[in-house]
């Protein structure tokens, strides 16, 4: 691996780490330091990676930032009953151009993905999701992205990429590897009607803030089908963060955003997780601690993963057939975890994108709805998308 892109964790953070309890997370992480260099990645399951790039933020005015306060907060937390080895690879510094930073991030992530190490990316502006997605070009023929955000970030793909318009580039630039895109926690007044209509037209999934706050468990099947999870801190309500981070009086509270991170961690499919739009400031400790706890809950989720999606052995699942109108819907329930899936039928004479997506995660409620004659919306959207 080319480690030239990686800058070590600062001496100030390492000095603080030495004062922590032996039981603290920071004392158990393999850390990239100036003295010892990049740690050995053998046996590492999760790698933390900061990216100090924010020049494509639409509000960029030349400010620099660091993750020192955030790392101090994270290192000071106590790990759960984890058996997962974690490394902190330090930071990718700003390149001469933003494209240089993208290249460095994409290259680093490609190596981590190849080693089956889950990167936790700390940003920086959310357009970094684009090189994160491009790192999958040689690994996955079809990629699902979940964006936890108040905005869809569709934007105008003809314009230069920005933190509020990276999705347009992902959708329209070759190679076309995006299969599904879901937004969790969008707020209608931050999104134009044209964008809302386009999300519908593309059969992408969008869950409003109120919908998720009312039923946080709706997030679980969406995350179970995701490869990339990108979290924008602007989706957190202003009362939960420090002054420079405040965006909207409405948004997720700390408990909700941590629950969402844990759902992402539990998913067997999620192989990269990013938290973006972090803005360090002098009164930064609250936001830094919130991000640290988000990362903690994601790691906790990874430690709780259970392999329950092997449907080759009949004893692993229960199968339910439901007739709705002219469609026979086939549901599967894992005996091990009680989680549900619904089968997406292959369509003859269609260029089928779903070769590895024949089973779609769903909820027990979807089975109940189907039993009462209603086709689940997630099934309908996946079916229609496969008909293109």
N, C-alpha and C positions, 0 to 999 in steps of 0.2 A: 504493500500500500504506500502511496505517496503521502508522506506526513508533512510535506512542506507547507501545506495549506493550514495546518493546525498551530495555533498559538497556545502556549501553556496557561493553566490557571494561575492567576496572579499570586505573588508571594504574600501579599496582605491576607488573602483568603486562606492560604495554606498555613500562615502563622496563627490565624484565628482557629483554624481546624485543630491545631496541636493542643489547644486549651480545652477541647471538647471531651466529654466522657468517652471512654473506650467503646461504649455501647452505641454512640451516636452514628448516624448514617455516614457522615463524612469520614469516619475512621474505618469504615468498611468498604468504601469505594476505591477503585484503582484510579488514581488521579494523574493526569498529564501535568508534570511539573518541569520547570526549567532545569532542575538538578538531575532528575531521573529520566526525563524524556517521556515519550508516549508509552503507556503501559502495555503489557502483554495482553492480547485480546483472547487468548485461549480460555475457553469456558465462560466467556462474557456473554450475557444474554441481552443486556440493555446498555446502550451507550448514550450519554448526555453530550449534546453538541450545541454550543452557542454560535449564532451567526450575527455578526455586528454590522448588518446591512439594512439601511432604512432609506436609501436615496430615492426609491420609487414610491415612497409615501407621498400622497398628493399634498400633504401639509409639510413636507420636508423643508426645513430652513437652515440646514447645515449643522444641526446639533449631533454630538456624539453621545454614546452611552456605553455602559458596561453591565455585566451580569454579576459583579462582585457581591452586591447586597443580596441578590437573589440566591447566589451560591451559599453565602453565609447562613441564610435562612434555611435552605434545603439541607445543608450538612448538619445543622443543629437538630434536625428532627430525628426521632428514633425509628428504626425500621420495624416493620411487623415481623411476624414469624416467617421470614422469607428465606428461600434457598437460591435466589437468583443473584448471580454475580453482576455487579454494575461497574461501568467505567465512566469517568468524565474525561472526554477527549480535549477539553478546553474549547477554544473559539476559532472560527474562521473569520479572519479580519476582512475589512472592506478591500476588494480588489481595486485595481486602477480604474476599472469600469464596473458597473453593476453586472454586466455579462461575465466578467472575470469571477465575481463572487458566485454567480449562478453555476459556472463551470466547476469551481472548487467544491461547492456543495453537492452538485450532482455526482461528481467523481467520488467524493468521500462516501456519500450514501450508497452508491452502487457497490462499493467494496463491503460496506456493512451488511447490505441486503444479501450479498453473495455469501457472507459468512453466517447468515441467518441471525444477525444481531439487530435488535429493534432500536432504531435511533429515536431519541427524544430531542427534537429540535427546538431551541429557544431562539425566538426572533425579537427584534428585527421586524420589518414590514411583511405583511401576509402574502405578498407576491412571491415570497420564497417557496410557497406551495408549488409554484410552477416547476422549478428545478427538482423539487422533491418528486413530483409526478414524473418528470422526464427520466429520473433515475431508474424507473421501472420499465423503460423501453425494451430492455433485453431480458426482463424477468417475467413479465406478466402480459399476455396478449390483451387482456381487458382488465381495467382498473376501476375500482369504486372509490370515490372520494366522499367523505362526510365533512361538511364545513359547519362548525358551531359558531354562529355569527348572527348579528342583527341584519346583515345585508347579504344579498346573493353574490355580489362581486362579479356580475356578468360583464358590465361595461361595454365599450365599443372595441371590438377586436381589431379594427383598422388603426386605432390609436396605439401609441407606445404603451407597454405593459405598466400598470400601476397596482398599488395594493387594493384598489377597489374595482379592478377590471381584469384580473389575471385569468378568470374562468373563461372569458372569451377566447383567449389564446389557447387554453387547454382544449377547448371544444373544436376549434377550427384549424389548428396547426397539425401537420403530419409529423409522425405517424398517429393515426386516430386510435388511441388506446383507452379513451374514457368510455366506460359502459354506463355507469350510474353516478349521479351527483345528488347529494341530499344536503339540505340546509336545515339545521336544528336551531330554533329560537329566533327566526326572523321576525322583524317588527315592520308591519305593513307600511307605516308612514315613512320609513327609510328606503323604500323600494318603489320604483315607478310601476304603474299598471302594466306598461309594456314588458318590463322584466318579469313580473308575476305571470303574465300571459305566456311569455316565452318558456318559462319553467314548466308550465302546463303542457305547452305544445311539444316540448322535448321529452315529456313524461318523466321529468326529474321530480324528486320528492322534496316537499317543503313543509316544515312543521312550525307553526307560529309559537311565539314565546308563551302565550297563555295556555296553549294546548299542552305544551311540555311541562310547564309549571304545575298544571292541574294533574297530569299523569306522567310522571318522570320515567316510568317503566316503558313508555313508547320508544324511548331511545335505544333500548336493548337490541331488538331485532335489526334496527338500522345499522348499529355499530357492528353487529355480528356479521354483516355482509360487507364491511368496509375494509379496504387495504390501507388507505391513507386517512388520517384524521387531522384536520387543521382547525385550530381553535383561535378565534380572534377575541382578545381581551375586551374589545368594545362591546361584547355581548353581556358583560357583567355590569350590573347597575352601579351608578356613581357612588352610592353610600358604602360600597364594599371596598373601594380602592382609594389611592392617594390622589392629591389634587391634579397632577399632570395627566392622570389616567382617566379622569372623569369624562364620560361621553354622553350618557343618557340616564335620567332618573329611573327609567325602566330597564329591566334586564334580569339575568339570572343572579340569584344570591350565591354566597360562598358555598353553601351546602349543596345547592343544585349543580353548580359547575363542577364540584368535586365528584358528585355522583355520576355525572356524564363522563368524566375522565375515567372513573372506575369501570363503567360499562365498556368504554373503549379498550381498556386493559384486559378485561375478561374475554373479549372477542378473540377467537383463535386465528382470525384472518388478519387483524390489524397488525401491520408490520412496520409502520412509522407513525409517529405522533408529534405534532408541532403545536407550540403555544406562541402566538405572535402578537405584535403591536404592544410589546412591553416598553414602557417609557420610564426610565429611572429618573428619580428626582430626590431632593433633599429629604422630603417627608415620605420616602419611598417604602419604608419598612412594611406597611400594610399590604401593598401590591406585591412586594417581593415574597412575603409570607404566603399570600394567596396562591401565587404561581408555584411556590415550593410545595404547598399542600396539593395542588392540582397534579403536579408531577408525582408526589408521594402516592396519591390515589390511583394514578395510572399504573405505577409499579406494583401496587397492592393487587390491582386487577390482573396483571400479567401473572402474578404468583398464584392466583386462584383459577387459572385456566384449566378446563377439563376437556379432554378430547371426547366429544360426544356426537360427532358428525360422520361416523363410519356406518354407512347404510348397507354395506355388503353382507353383514351378518344379521340375519332376521331377528335374533334374540336381543339386539341392541335397541330396537325401536318397536313402536306400535303404529300400525297403518290404519288410516281412516279414509273412506271414500264417501264423498258428499256430492249429490247431484244438484246443481243450481242451474235452472233454466235448461239449456242444452249442453252445459259443460259439466264434466265429471272432475271435481277437484279432489286431489289426493294429498292428504296431510300425513306427516310423520311426527311422532312424538318420541323423544329420546327417553329410554327407560332410566338412563343414568342421571340425567339432570332435569327432565320434565320440559325441556325446551322444544319448541315446535318449528316445523318447516312445511312449506307447501311446494308441490311440484309444478314447474313451468314446462308445459308440453313443447316438444320440438315441432316446428312448423315445416312441412315438406316444401321443397322448391323455394326456400328462403335462405339467403346467406346467413346462416345461424351464428349469432354472436355469443350464444349462451352455452357453448360446449362445456364450460366448467361452472355454469350457473343454473343447472337444472333444478336445484333445490334452493328455494328462497326462504330465508329466516322469517318467521311470523310469530304471532302470539296465540295463546289459547282463545282469546276473544275473536280472532279471525275465524277460527274453526266454529265457534258459536254463531257468529254472523252468517257464515256459509250454511250452517244447519238451519238457519231461519230464512234462507233464500237470497242472501246478499253476497255478491262477489267482493272479496277483500280488495281494497284500493291498491295495495302494494302488488298484488298478483296481476291486477289489470294493467298497471303501468309497465311492469316487467314484460308482460305478454305483448303489449302494444309496441314496446321498444324493440322487441325481438322480431316484430313484423316489418320493420323498416326495410 
